[in-house]
Amino acid sequence: MTVVRYFAPLGFVFLFACKKNDNPTDNNISYPAKATLAGAVVMTTNAAGVKVYNGGYGSSIANVPGQPGYFYLMTDRGPNADGIIKDSKVFAVPGFNPQIGKFKLNGDSLVLVETIHIKSAANTPVTGLPNPAGSGGTGETALDKDGKTLPEDPDGIDSEGLAVAPDGSFWISDEYGPHLVHLDRSGKTLERINPFGTGTGGRKIPKVFANRRANRGMEGLTITPDGKTLVGIMQSPLYNPSKDAVKNSLYTRILTYDIASGQSKQYIYKLDNKNTANSEITVISNNTFLVLERDGEFPGDATKPSLIKKIYKIDLSAATDISDATDGAGGKLVNGKTVEVLTDEELQAAGIKTVSKSLVVDLLKDVAAYPHDKPEGIVLVNSTTLAVSNDDDFGIIPPDPANNTYIQKILPLTGKTDFNTVYFIKLATPLF
């Protein structure tokens, strides 16, 4: 793919952003070069003295409509790390309730002013523990920090993508089902949509999305400016038809979902290489979006430094809808093959076009000494400004070699524990 740089960065200032024209008065606010989460508290400490912080606000970002200087940040399922048992996850705080935080910018800090707890349709707090089989289960075994098996949660969510609807309610995408969850302003579930029809309301997205790779579900979500269509992006290629069959695949899927009718379309996004994945999508217009694609490595790591953390502008208007009219488990087939295993030549012969893709920001080059492994939130403030937030993993990562504990997440470039930080990037060429 020929990459055309869309602009050159002019400088860096912190800012949170929203869809086009959501926050017209934010130019009156003075923004620092970067802002970090203030007042993070220690939720627990393991036997080795490793601290688990109540941070984790970085999986997605959205502007608080009509309130310049206030921003929504969302956690994922909570502090966890790989266990020594195959397909196990150690949950440091098993009862952690995934949440949306409302923050106010205060100098170079983000101050939490409200916590919106994600709740079930029965208005009880959900956890981030895995779902049962048949309703979004990943096949993971959830363990506590002492190695004891934890129960599954039918309402559990691994929240990753966040969109704010015109009425102030929230839409969330996750890595389990994947689920599209509609929350009211208080965080109560209004609807839960997945490939199985097992959620609140019973509506479905196409069955093929049930083939998502565990922990690589619908990582990003946005909503079109008219508030009518959700647009979600899968983190990695679906295991479609199998894990082994797609080990070299570069094709991930974008889903558009008409909220009123439930009608959907699907498009192909081609990754840079098999070591990258998608972390976020945010809207520019009804057909154009920004996608954050990255590897999972740390910048400055002595043995395996990060190489790719990039933001692309994509356009759906000339891409091919690969929806399957029969809604088969494998989705649209070409000569009996799933889309994920096709070659570029086979796609071309079938008349299937991927979304167009042009480079906008290279974080490793355009942000001086960018230190984070997981940029996961991108937001537009206006046509020439955007911001990037990171997932700090609550300050912990699994050790090497893995065992049923965790170690402090120390950034190689800073020598300090990772915390949520947001960087503002000024664009030389308007995006709209």
C-alpha positions in Angstrom: 0.0 0.0 0.0 1.3 3.4 -0.9 0.9 5.7 2.2 0.3 9.4 1.6 0.9 11.6 4.6 -2.2 13.6 5.2 -0.4 16.3 7.1 2.7 17.2 9.1 2.2 17.8 12.9 2.8 21.4 14.0 2.8 21.0 17.7 1.4 19.2 20.7 -1.3 20.3 23.1 -3.6 18.2 25.2 -7.2 18.1 24.1 -10.2 15.8 24.2 -12.4 15.8 21.2 -15.8 14.8 19.8 -17.4 14.5 16.5 -17.6 17.4 14.1 -19.0 20.7 15.6 -19.9 19.1 19.0 -18.0 21.6 21.0 -17.7 24.9 19.2 -16.5 27.0 22.2 -13.5 24.9 23.3 -11.1 27.4 21.7 -11.6 29.5 24.9 -9.9 26.8 27.0 -6.1 26.6 27.5 -4.8 23.1 27.1 -1.5 21.8 28.4 1.0 19.7 26.4 -0.4 16.6 28.0 -2.7 15.7 30.9 -2.6 12.7 33.2 -5.2 11.1 35.4 -5.2 12.7 38.9 -5.9 11.0 42.1 -5.6 7.3 41.1 -5.9 5.2 44.2 -4.5 1.7 44.9 -7.3 -0.9 44.7 -5.2 -3.9 45.8 -1.6 -5.0 46.3 -0.4 -8.5 45.7 2.0 -10.6 47.8 5.0 -9.2 45.9 3.9 -5.6 46.6 2.7 -4.8 43.1 0.1 -2.0 43.2 -3.1 -2.2 41.1 -4.3 1.3 40.5 -7.9 2.5 39.9 -6.9 4.0 36.6 -7.7 2.1 33.4 -9.5 5.0 31.8 -8.1 5.0 28.3 -9.9 2.3 26.3 -12.0 5.0 24.6 -12.7 8.8 24.8 -15.6 10.9 24.0 -16.5 14.6 24.5 -19.2 15.5 26.9 -21.6 17.3 24.5 -22.1 21.0 25.4 -19.6 21.0 28.2 -16.1 22.2 27.0 -13.3 20.9 29.1 -15.3 17.9 30.3 -14.7 14.4 28.8 -15.8 10.8 29.1 -13.2 8.1 29.5 -14.0 4.4 29.8 -12.3 1.5 31.4 -12.1 -2.1 30.0 -13.1 -5.1 32.0 -10.7 -4.4 34.8 -7.2 -5.3 35.9 -6.2 -8.7 34.6 -3.1 -10.6 33.4 -2.4 -13.9 31.6 -2.2 -16.9 34.0 0.1 -19.9 33.7 -2.8 -22.2 33.0 -3.7 -22.3 29.3 -6.4 -19.8 28.3 -6.6 -18.4 31.9 -6.8 -14.8 33.1 -6.0 -13.7 36.6 -8.4 -10.9 37.7 -6.7 -8.8 40.4 -10.1 -7.3 41.5 -12.8 -9.8 40.4 -15.7 -7.6 41.4 -14.4 -4.6 39.4 -17.3 -2.8 37.7 -16.5 -1.5 34.3 -17.3 2.2 34.1 -17.3 5.5 32.3 -15.7 8.4 34.1 -16.6 12.0 33.5 -13.5 14.1 33.9 -12.8 17.8 34.1 -9.6 19.3 32.7 -7.7 21.1 35.5 -4.3 22.4 34.4 -2.4 19.4 33.3 -4.6 16.9 35.2 -7.8 15.1 34.5 -10.1 15.2 37.6 -12.8 12.7 38.0 -16.1 14.4 38.7 -18.6 11.6 38.1 -18.5 7.8 37.8 -21.1 6.1 35.6 -21.2 2.4 36.5 -22.1 0.0 33.7 -25.2 -1.9 34.9 -27.4 -4.7 33.6 -31.0 -4.3 32.5 -32.0 -5.1 36.1 -29.9 -2.1 37.1 -27.3 -4.1 39.0 -23.5 -3.5 38.4 -21.9 -5.8 35.9 -18.4 -7.2 36.2 -15.7 -7.7 33.6 -15.7 -11.5 34.1 -16.2 -13.6 30.9 -19.6 -14.6 29.6 -20.9 -18.2 29.5 -20.6 -20.2 26.3 -23.2 -19.4 23.7 -23.6 -15.8 24.7 -20.2 -14.3 24.2 -18.0 -16.8 26.1 -14.3 -16.7 25.2 -13.2 -20.0 26.6 -11.1 -18.3 29.1 -10.8 -19.5 32.7 -11.1 -16.6 35.1 -9.0 -16.9 38.3 -8.5 -14.7 41.3 -5.0 -13.7 42.4 -4.9 -16.9 44.6 -5.6 -19.1 41.6 -9.2 -19.9 42.5 -11.7 -20.2 39.7 -14.2 -17.4 39.4 -17.8 -17.6 38.1 -18.9 -16.4 34.7 -21.0 -13.4 34.4 -23.9 -13.4 31.8 -23.8 -9.6 31.8 -20.0 -9.3 31.9 -18.5 -6.9 29.5 -15.0 -6.2 28.2 -15.8 -2.6 27.2 -13.5 -1.1 24.5 -15.4 1.3 22.2 -17.6 4.2 23.4 -20.0 6.5 21.4 -22.3 9.2 22.8 -25.7 9.4 21.2 -27.4 12.7 20.5 -29.8 12.2 23.5 -26.8 11.7 25.8 -27.1 7.9 26.1 -24.1 5.7 25.5 -23.3 2.9 23.1 -20.4 0.5 23.9 -18.7 -2.3 22.0 -16.8 -5.0 23.6 -14.4 -7.9 23.1 -16.6 -10.7 24.4 -19.7 -11.3 22.3 -18.9 -9.0 20.6 -21.8 -7.0 22.1 -23.2 -3.6 21.2 -24.6 -2.3 24.5 -26.9 0.7 24.7 -26.8 2.4 28.1 -29.0 5.2 29.5 -27.3 8.3 31.0 -27.1 6.5 34.4 -25.3 3.4 32.9 -28.3 1.1 32.9 -28.5 -1.3 30.0 -31.3 -0.5 27.6 -30.3 -3.0 24.9 -27.6 -5.6 24.3 -27.0 -6.8 20.7 -24.8 -9.7 19.8 -24.5 -12.5 17.2 -26.5 -14.9 19.3 -29.6 -12.9 20.1 -29.2 -13.6 23.8 -29.0 -10.0 25.0 -31.6 -7.5 26.2 -34.0 -6.9 23.4 -32.9 -9.9 21.4 -31.6 -8.1 18.3 -28.6 -9.5 16.5 -25.5 -8.5 14.5 -24.4 -11.0 11.8 -23.4 -14.5 13.0 -20.0 -14.3 11.5 -18.9 -12.0 14.3 -19.2 -14.8 16.7 -15.9 -16.1 15.2 -14.0 -13.2 16.8 -10.7 -14.1 18.3 -10.8 -14.1 22.2 -9.6 -10.7 23.5 -9.7 -9.3 19.9 -13.3 -8.4 19.5 -14.9 -5.1 18.6 -12.2 -2.8 19.8 -13.5 0.5 18.5 -16.9 2.1 18.1 -18.2 5.4 16.8 -21.5 7.0 15.7 -22.2 8.9 12.5 -22.8 12.7 12.9 -26.5 12.2 12.3 -26.7 9.8 15.3 -28.3 7.1 13.2 -25.5 4.6 12.5 -23.0 2.8 14.7 -19.6 2.0 13.1 -17.5 -0.6 14.9 -14.1 -2.2 14.0 -12.8 -5.6 14.9 -9.3 -5.6 16.5 -8.0 -8.6 14.5 -9.0 -11.0 11.7 -11.9 -13.3 12.8 -11.0 -16.9 13.4 -13.0 -17.7 10.2 -13.0 -20.6 9.5 -10.3 -21.4 12.1 -7.3 -20.0 14.0 -4.8 -21.9 11.9 -6.4 -20.9 8.6 -6.1 -17.2 9.2 -2.7 -17.0 10.9 -1.4 -14.9 8.0 -4.6 -13.0 7.3 -4.5 -9.2 7.2 -8.3 -8.7 6.8 -10.3 -7.3 9.6 -14.0 -6.3 9.5 -15.8 -3.0 9.9 -19.5 -3.2 10.9 -22.0 -0.5 10.2 -25.3 -0.9 12.1 -28.4 1.2 11.5 -29.8 1.8 15.0 -33.4 2.1 14.0 -33.8 -0.7 11.5 -31.0 -3.1 12.7 -29.7 -3.4 9.1 -26.0 -3.7 8.8 -23.1 -3.7 6.3 -19.6 -5.0 6.5 -16.4 -3.8 5.0 -12.7 -5.0 4.9 -9.9 -3.1 6.5 -6.5 -4.4 5.6 -3.8 -4.3 8.4 -0.2 -3.2 7.7 1.1 -6.6 8.8 0.1 -9.6 10.9 1.7 -8.1 14.0 -0.7 -5.1 14.1 -4.2 -4.7 15.3 -6.9 -2.1 15.4 -7.5 -0.1 18.6 -10.0 2.5 17.8 -12.2 4.2 15.2 -13.7 7.7 15.3 -15.9 9.5 12.9 -15.0 12.3 10.5 -18.1 12.2 8.3 -20.8 9.6 7.4 -18.3 7.8 5.2 -14.8 8.8 6.5 -13.2 7.8 9.8 -9.9 7.6 11.6 -8.5 4.2 12.6 -5.8 3.6 15.1 -3.6 0.7 14.2 -0.7 -0.5 16.3 1.5 -3.3 17.4 1.6 -4.3 21.1 5.2 -3.5 21.9 6.7 -0.8 24.1 8.6 2.1 22.5 12.2 1.9 23.6 12.1 -1.8 24.6 15.6 -3.2 24.5 14.7 -6.5 22.9 11.5 -5.9 20.9 10.8 -2.2 20.5 7.5 -0.9 19.0 7.5 -0.3 15.3 4.0 0.6 14.3 1.5 3.0 16.1 -0.3 4.8 13.3 -3.6 6.6 12.7 -5.1 6.3 9.2 -7.9 8.1 7.5 -10.3 5.6 5.9 -13.2 6.0 3.4 -16.0 3.5 3.1 -17.7 5.1 0.1 -15.8 3.1 -2.6 -15.4 -0.1 -0.5 -17.4 -3.3 -1.1 -20.1 -4.4 1.3 -19.3 -8.0 2.1 -22.5 -8.8 3.9 -24.0 -12.3 3.5 -27.6 -12.3 2.6 -28.0 -15.8 4.2 -26.3 -14.7 7.4 -24.2 -17.9 7.4 -21.8 -18.7 10.2 -18.8 -18.0 7.9 -20.3 -14.9 6.3 -19.9 -14.2 2.6 -18.0 -16.9 0.7 -16.0 -16.6 -2.4 -15.5 -19.9 -4.3 -16.2 -21.7 -1.0 -13.6 -19.6 0.9 -14.2 -17.2 3.8 -13.1 -13.6 3.2 -10.4 -13.9 5.8 -8.4 -16.5 3.8 -8.6 -14.9 0.4 -5.5 -13.5 -1.3 -5.4 -9.9 -2.6 -5.7 -11.4 -6.1 -8.8 -13.4 -5.2 -10.4 -10.4 -3.7 -9.7 -8.4 -6.8 -11.1 -11.1 -9.1 -14.2 -11.2 -7.0 -14.6 -7.4 -7.4 -14.2 -6.8 -3.6 -12.5 -3.5 -2.6 -11.1 -2.9 0.8 -11.6 0.5 2.5 -9.1 3.2 1.3 -6.4 4.1 3.8 -4.1 7.1 4.1 -1.6 7.9 6.9 -2.5 10.8 9.1 -0.3 10.4 12.2 2.7 8.2 13.0 2.8 8.4 16.8 6.4 7.0 17.1 7.7 9.7 14.8 5.2 12.6 15.3 5.0 12.6 19.1 8.4 13.1 20.8 9.4 10.1 22.9 5.9 8.6 22.8 6.2 5.9 25.6 3.0 3.9 25.7 2.4 0.4 24.3 -1.4 0.7 24.0 -2.8 3.9 22.4 -6.4 3.0 22.4 -8.5 6.2 22.2 -8.6 8.8 19.4 -10.9 11.8 19.3 -11.4 14.7 17.0 -11.9 18.2 18.4 -12.3 20.0 15.1 -11.0 19.7 11.6 -7.3 20.3 12.5 -7.0 18.8 16.0 -7.1 15.3 17.5 -6.1 13.6 20.7 -4.8 10.2 21.6 -5.2 8.4 24.9 -3.6 5.2 26.2 -4.8 2.1 28.1 -2.5 1.9 31.2 -3.7 -1.6 32.2 -4.3 -0.4 35.8 -0.5 -0.3 36.2 0.1 -4.1 35.9 1.2 -6.6 33.3 1.9 -10.4 33.4 5.4 -11.4 34.2 7.8 -13.4 32.0 7.7 -16.4 32.5 4.0 -16.2 33.1 2.5 -17.3 36.4 -0.6 -16.6 38.4 0.4 -13.1 39.5 1.5 -9.9 37.8 4.2 -7.2 37.9 4.2 -3.5 37.7 3.8 -2.0 34.2 6.9 0.1 33.8 7.4 2.0 30.6 11.0 1.5 29.2 11.3 5.1 28.0 10.3 6.7 31.4 11.2 4.0 33.9 7.9 4.8 35.6 4.5 3.1 36.0 2.2 3.6 33.1 -0.7 6.0 33.7 -3.5 7.4 31.4 -2.1 10.3 29.4 -3.6 12.2 26.5 -1.6 13.9 23.7 -3.0 16.6 21.5 -1.8 16.7 17.8 -2.2 19.8 15.6 -2.9 19.0 12.0 -1.6 21.2 9.1 -4.3 20.1 6.7 -8.0 20.0 7.8 -9.7 16.6 7.9 -13.1 18.1 6.8 
